[in-house]
Amino acid sequence: MNSTEREVSGFGNVVLETRDLKKIYLQGKVEVHALRGVNLTIEKGELISILGPSGSGKSTLLNMIGALDRPTSGTILIEGQDIGLMNKNQLAEVRQHVGFVFQYFNLIGRLSAVQNVELPMTVKGLSASERKQKAIEFMNRVGLGDRITHRPSELSGGQQQRVAIARALAQDPKFMLMDEPTGNIDTRTRDEILKLIKQLNEEHNVTVVIITHDAMVAKFTNRTVYIVDGLLYSTQEEAAEAEQNTRIAVDERANGREEVPAE
């Protein structure tokens, strides 16, 4: 089995779906097949991790499902809408409803924490007072109601990531897309952030997709799929077998090159 899909009870529950998703890059004249036919279905309210090593296609998949890049072929549906048919303005609108959380927080240093959270709401037509009120609500939700006036440099790494999560929530996201959200913080803080993510998922039904290489992060999620060499697998055993097959193929190619006499 080289892909993973879930049976869903009615299309209205599906937030994100990919069908035979492929992405090919050119490195000089060499084609690099970053994604080789990814099928994935995510329902509303899921907490799912996509686990894979460096070079497996994680970042490429993140760019595809976050509407940051277009696939070479295949389909991406967000709440039933085929984003491959959208123009640049429509894609920008889609991205406004994806709650991005990154490894390095990406906060604006000259703004206070609450101002960072307000930022995504400036395009929503809310008044300044409405934006601030909602931003404070989100800061309280992530446990930082007493840090609203602090700038990022005055916050710990874990606190900065909480602000980043509050900012993502302020986008009223269809789903939150987290790229190695605990990769830049210590182990104790990592567990605190993961507990917060799980709490938001369980108490507020926030759909969360975590892209990670860390198996400990994946253990906090309700479902894990595994990406190896541009393909998704449903179980760790399938992924391990695929990794082994990839290593064997690489070794065979290397041995084949070594046997060719130099001209």
C-alpha positions, 0 to 999 in steps of 0.5 A, a space after each residue: 500500500 503506497 497511499 492513505 485514505 479514509 472513508 468519510 461519512 458525507 463530503 461536508 465533513 471533509 476539510 482537506 483532500 488530495 487526489 493523486 498529488 504529484 510535484 516535479 521539480 527540475 534541478 538543472 536537467 534532472 527531474 526530482 519527483 518530490 510527490 509521487 501520487 499523494 492521496 489524503 483525506 482529513 475530516 473536520 476536527 481531526 488532529 493529524 501528523 504527517 511524519 517523515 525524515 528530511 527529504 521525504 517530501 514533507 515541505 513540498 506537501 505543506 506548500 501544496 495543501 497550504 495553497 503556497 504552490 501548485 502541483 504538477 498534477 493531481 487535485 487539492 480540495 479545501 472544503 470541496 473547492 478545487 484550488 487548482 482552478 483558482 487564480 492568484 487572488 482566489 488562492 490568496 483568499 484561501 490562504 487567509 483561512 489557513 492558520 500557519 504555524 512555523 518552527 521559527 514563529 515568524 512574529 514581527 519584532 516591533 509589534 506587541 504580542 496582541 498586535 501580532 495576533 491582530 494582524 491577520 484580522 486587518 483584512 476582515 473589515 473589523 474595527 480596531 476595537 473589534 480586532 483588539 478584543 478578539 486578539 485578547 480573547 485568543 491570547 487568553 485562549 493560549 494562556 498568555 492574557 498577561 503578556 499582551 503588551 510584550 514584544 517577541 524579544 521579551 517572551 520565551 520560545 514557548 510563549 512566542 509559539 503560543 502567540 503564533 498559535 493565537 495569530 493562526 486562530 485569529 484567521 478563523 482557519 478552516 484548518 491549522 497547518 503546523 510546520 515543525 511547531 516544536 522544532 525550536 523549543 526545549 523538550 518540556 516546552 514542547 510538551 506544553 505546546 503539544 498539550 495546548 494544541 490537543 486542548 484546542 483540538 478537543 475543546 474548540 474542534 480546531 482541525 490541526 495538521 502537523 508536519 514533523 520529523 519527530 515521532 514524539 510529536 506524532 504520538 500526541 496526535 490522533 492519527 499519523 500518516 508517514 511520508 517516504 520518498 514522496 508517498 504516504 503510508 498508513 502504518 509505520 511498518 509500511 513506511 519502514 519497508 518503503 525506506 528500506 526499499 529506497 535504501 536498497 535502490 540507492 545502493 544498487 544505483 551507486 554500485 552500478 555506477 562504481 562498476 562502470 569503468 571511467 572513460 
